[in-house]
Amino acid sequence: MPANNHVEPSFFIHILQTLEAIQAPYMIVGAFAATLYGVTRVTYDIDIVVDLSEEHIEALEAAYPLPRYYADPVQMRDSIRMGILFNLIDTERGEKADLIPLKAGTRDIEAFQRRVRQRVDLPDAEPFEVWCARADDVVVGKLRAWAEAGSRRHETDIHDMMVWHYLGVDPEQSASFDEGYVDAEAAGLGTEAVALWEAIKKSARQEASRTER
């Protein structure tokens, strides 16, 4: 499906193309992933879960050399060892991507195993496919982020994704969306998350119904 984000995509898209070229296992998550599932708000972030080997680290260092780029191999190795995110930065454009090492024993493992291919369409460029978290996993990630920080943007992102889902814009994606899985994950986050999730589903169904008339 086409990406609906309005961010200048050059650096972000180049990183995804580089990960594809070096055959590094990855998965887009967060706000950028949500733009592939109906969210239209502007986002200046891209979060990518990665499973990098030493070969991939060396390839990223070569692809993003100083002085324009920051792709520190020492930071990458340390971040992978500690299981914390690291950055790739385009200092000329002031853009950065957050790369999150895939860590054993985390919830990202299951989502990574379920990741799917999604098509990105860009103006005046050939469309290409990327690895992205499933829509239901993106929703779960945003519910977790909301439970941690309570940010309104997570609520609106989930709402927009669910409207898109209930409208059946992508029938294949809608058919594979597992609401029961999201229900269970919301329950694990507590009563407030359940209440939010149920309210969002109700509101999204109503909006989708109005749109279809």
ZICOR-V881542 format. One line per field, one symbol per residue. psi: psi as a letter, one per 40 degrees, with the letter a starting at -180 (. if undefined). Layout:
psi->???
This chain:
psi->iiheieiheddddddddddddefhhihhaaddddeefeheihhfihhhhigiiddddddddddgiiedihghdddddddddefiiiihhhddefiiihhhhhhieieddddddeiihihhhihfihiiiihiiiddddddddddddddefhdddddddddddddddefdgdddddehgdddddddddeeiddddddddddddddddddddde.
